[in-house]
Amino acid sequence: MVARAALLLGLLVPGSAAGVVDAPSVHAGPEFEASAAAPIPAQTVQASEPAATEPAAAEDLGFLARLVTWLRETTAGLGWLGPFFFGLFYALAVVLFVPGSALTIAGGVTFGLALGTLTVFVGANIGAALAFLIARYVLRDRVEKLLANRPALRAIDRAVETQGWRIVFLTRLSPVFPFSAQNYFYGLTGVTFTQYVAASLVGMFPGTLLYVYIGAAGAEVAEASGGAASWGQTALLVAGLAATAAVVVLVTRVARRELQKALAEVEETPGATA
């Protein structure tokens, strides 16, 4: 995830020293992806696998780069309406399973830290709410088939029955499956819409702030390199990014422990079924 964020930042901020802005692999918010899988023994990895996966990864990044370039150019021509357009587009992207990391970083590059965070945060939560409602009232059967036969989801479903919003909150901070899938999955559970929205609002904020910060800091580094910004101000912004990343890492680790504890309690509850 660190490498992916650096590559995305390099694509979104031409000429920036993307390597200077390093972020931990924190999954907290719309830029979430699945948690890291267990290590695979070296002998089980085929020698031809890297060659097969690298073109797909490059194509994925290329698509995201083109999409974000179009979005930024369109937004720039809309003036004060730009943030509204960006936020609505982000909401649609969440519904359509478009990876949010590139769009979140682009929000920081385009609007800076404060406005970028607000724009992305509102757009991501609108998209998450729409996906929840679609799963609950429109495409329930299709979503159930899509998410079937996943043990992690069954465990979380049982936990939601007893702990509701707390599980939503913890999986937003430290998810065991991708952000976009979470939105649809929770529409199939017994959690209320109000609980879901409230838990998502709080749980998604740390990751949103971090990735927008990456974009804003990357843009600032690029401007300082070209003489358009002072290095003193840039250093303060990068230092703020480092502090934010440290806090998000700490919060995510605590959330992961609490989530594991909650799921373990469900498994140990008499009468719990697999």
C-alpha positions in Angstrom: 0.0 0.0 0.0 2.9 2.4 0.7 4.3 1.7 -2.8 0.9 2.2 -4.3 0.4 5.5 -2.6 3.8 6.7 -3.7 3.1 5.7 -7.3 -0.3 7.4 -7.3 1.2 10.6 -5.8 3.9 10.5 -8.5 1.2 10.3 -11.2 -1.0 13.0 -9.7 1.7 15.5 -8.8 4.1 15.6 -11.8 7.6 16.5 -10.8 7.1 15.9 -7.1 9.5 14.1 -4.9 6.9 11.5 -4.1 9.3 9.4 -2.2 9.7 12.1 0.4 6.1 11.8 1.5 5.9 8.3 2.9 2.8 6.9 4.5 2.1 3.8 6.4 -0.2 1.1 5.2 -3.2 2.4 7.1 -6.6 1.2 6.1 -9.1 3.6 7.6 -11.6 5.2 5.4 -12.6 5.3 1.7 -9.1 4.4 0.7 -9.3 1.1 2.4 -8.4 -2.2 0.8 -8.3 -5.7 2.2 -6.0 -6.2 5.1 -2.6 -7.7 4.4 -2.9 -11.5 3.9 -0.8 -14.0 5.7 2.8 -14.4 4.3 3.1 -16.9 1.5 6.0 -19.3 1.6 8.6 -18.4 -1.0 8.6 -21.8 -2.5 4.9 -21.6 -3.4 5.3 -18.5 -5.5 5.7 -19.2 -9.2 8.5 -17.4 -10.9 6.1 -16.3 -13.6 3.7 -14.5 -11.3 5.4 -11.1 -11.1 5.4 -10.9 -14.9 1.7 -11.7 -14.9 0.6 -9.3 -12.2 2.8 -6.2 -13.0 1.0 -5.4 -16.3 -2.4 -5.6 -14.6 -1.2 -3.3 -11.8 0.3 -0.9 -14.3 -2.9 -0.8 -16.3 -4.9 -0.2 -13.1 -2.7 2.7 -12.1 -2.9 4.0 -15.7 -6.7 4.0 -15.6 -6.8 5.8 -12.3 -4.3 8.3 -13.4 -6.3 9.1 -16.6 -9.5 9.3 -14.5 -8.0 11.6 -11.9 -6.4 13.8 -14.5 -9.8 14.2 -16.2 -11.5 14.9 -12.9 -8.9 17.5 -11.9 -9.1 19.3 -15.2 -12.9 19.3 -15.2 -13.0 20.5 -11.6 -10.5 23.4 -12.3 -12.9 24.8 -14.9 -15.8 24.9 -12.6 -14.6 27.6 -10.1 -16.4 27.5 -6.8 -18.6 24.6 -8.0 -15.5 22.5 -8.3 -15.6 21.0 -4.8 -19.3 20.1 -5.2 -18.6 18.3 -8.5 -15.6 16.5 -7.0 -17.6 15.4 -4.0 -20.5 14.1 -6.1 -18.2 12.3 -8.4 -16.5 10.7 -5.4 -19.8 9.5 -4.1 -20.6 7.9 -7.5 -17.1 6.3 -7.6 -17.8 4.7 -4.2 -21.0 3.2 -5.4 -19.3 1.8 -8.5 -16.3 0.3 -6.6 -13.8 2.7 -8.1 -10.6 2.5 -5.8 -10.8 5.5 -3.5 -7.1 6.0 -2.7 -6.3 7.9 -5.9 -9.3 10.1 -5.7 -8.6 10.9 -2.0 -5.0 11.9 -2.7 -6.2 13.9 -5.7 -8.6 15.8 -3.3 -5.5 16.9 -1.4 -3.6 17.9 -4.5 -6.5 19.8 -5.9 -8.0 21.6 -2.9 -5.4 21.4 -0.2 -5.7 19.9 3.3 -8.8 21.6 4.7 -11.1 21.9 1.7 -9.8 18.6 0.3 -10.6 16.7 3.5 -14.1 18.2 3.7 -14.8 17.5 0.0 -13.6 13.9 0.1 -15.2 13.2 3.5 -18.6 14.4 2.5 -18.4 12.6 -0.9 -17.2 9.3 0.6 -19.9 9.3 3.3 -22.7 10.1 0.7 -21.4 7.2 -1.5 -21.2 4.8 1.5 -24.8 5.7 2.5 -26.1 5.2 -1.1 -24.3 1.8 -1.4 -25.9 0.7 1.9 -29.4 1.6 0.8 -28.9 0.0 -2.6 -27.8 -3.3 -1.0 -30.7 -3.2 1.5 -33.6 -2.2 -0.8 -32.6 -2.6 -4.4 -30.0 -5.3 -5.2 -30.1 -7.4 -2.0 -30.1 -10.8 -3.8 -27.2 -9.9 -6.1 -25.1 -8.5 -3.2 -25.7 -11.6 -1.1 -24.4 -13.8 -3.9 -21.4 -11.5 -4.5 -20.4 -11.6 -0.8 -21.3 -15.3 -0.1 -18.9 -17.9 1.1 -16.6 -15.5 3.0 -15.9 -16.6 6.6 -14.8 -13.2 7.7 -18.1 -11.7 6.6 -20.1 -14.4 8.5 -18.2 -13.7 11.7 -18.8 -9.9 11.4 -22.4 -10.5 10.6 -22.8 -12.4 13.9 -20.9 -9.7 15.7 -23.2 -7.0 14.3 -26.2 -8.7 15.7 -25.0 -8.1 19.2 -22.7 -5.1 19.0 -24.2 -3.1 16.0 -22.5 0.3 15.4 -19.4 -0.7 17.3 -18.4 -3.3 14.8 -19.1 -0.9 11.9 -16.9 1.7 13.6 -14.0 -0.8 14.2 -14.1 -2.1 10.7 -13.9 1.4 9.3 -10.8 2.0 11.3 -9.2 -1.4 10.7 -11.1 -3.4 8.1 -10.9 -7.1 7.4 -12.3 -6.6 3.9 -12.4 -3.6 1.4 -14.2 -0.4 2.1 -16.5 -0.6 -1.0 -17.5 -4.1 -0.1 -18.2 -3.0 3.5 -20.8 -0.5 2.3 -22.9 -3.1 0.5 -22.3 -5.8 3.1 -23.7 -3.7 6.0 -26.9 -3.2 4.0 -27.5 -6.9 4.5 -27.0 -6.9 8.2 -29.3 -5.8 11.0 -27.5 -2.6 11.8 -29.8 0.5 11.4 -29.1 3.1 8.8 -28.6 5.7 11.5 -26.1 3.6 13.4 -24.3 2.8 10.2 -24.0 6.5 9.1 -22.9 7.7 12.5 -20.2 5.0 12.9 -19.0 5.6 9.4 -18.7 9.3 9.9 -16.3 8.9 12.8 -14.5 5.8 11.7 -13.7 7.0 8.1 -12.3 10.4 9.2 -8.7 9.3 10.2 -7.9 7.6 6.9 -9.5 10.3 4.8 -7.4 12.9 6.6 -4.2 10.9 6.1 -4.6 10.4 2.4 -5.7 13.9 1.7 -2.7 15.0 3.7 -0.5 12.9 1.5 -1.8 14.7 -1.6 -1.6 18.2 -0.1 2.0 17.6 1.2 3.0 16.1 -2.2 1.7 19.1 -4.0 3.5 21.4 -1.6 6.8 19.6 -2.1 6.4 20.0 -5.9 5.7 23.7 -5.5 8.7 24.2 -3.2 10.9 22.3 -5.7 9.8 24.7 -8.4 10.3 27.8 -6.2 6.5 28.5 -5.9 6.4 27.8 -2.1 8.8 28.2 0.8 10.6 25.2 2.2 9.8 26.3 5.7 6.1 26.0 5.2 6.6 22.8 3.3 8.6 21.3 6.1 5.8 22.1 8.6 3.2 20.5 6.3 5.4 17.3 5.9 6.0 17.2 9.7 2.2 17.5 10.2 1.8 14.6 7.8 4.2 12.5 9.8 2.4 13.3 13.1 -0.9 12.5 11.5 0.3 9.2 10.2 1.7 8.2 13.6 -1.6 8.9 15.3 -3.6 7.0 12.6 -1.3 4.0 13.0 -1.8 4.0 16.7 -5.6 4.3 16.4 -5.7 1.6 13.7 -3.7 -0.9 15.9 -6.0 -0.3 18.9 -9.1 -0.8 16.6 -7.6 -4.0 15.2 -7.1 -5.4 18.7 -10.6 -4.4 19.7 -12.1 -5.9 16.6 -10.3 -9.2 17.0 -11.5 -9.3 20.6 -15.1 -8.6 19.6 -15.0 -11.4 16.9 -13.5 -13.8 19.4 -16.2 -13.1 21.9 -18.8 -13.9 19.2 -17.1 -17.2 18.4 -17.0 -18.2 22.0 -20.7 -17.4 22.6 -22.8 -20.5 23.2 -25.1 -21.2 20.3 -23.0 -19.3 17.7 -23.1 -20.9 14.4 -20.4 -20.9 11.7 
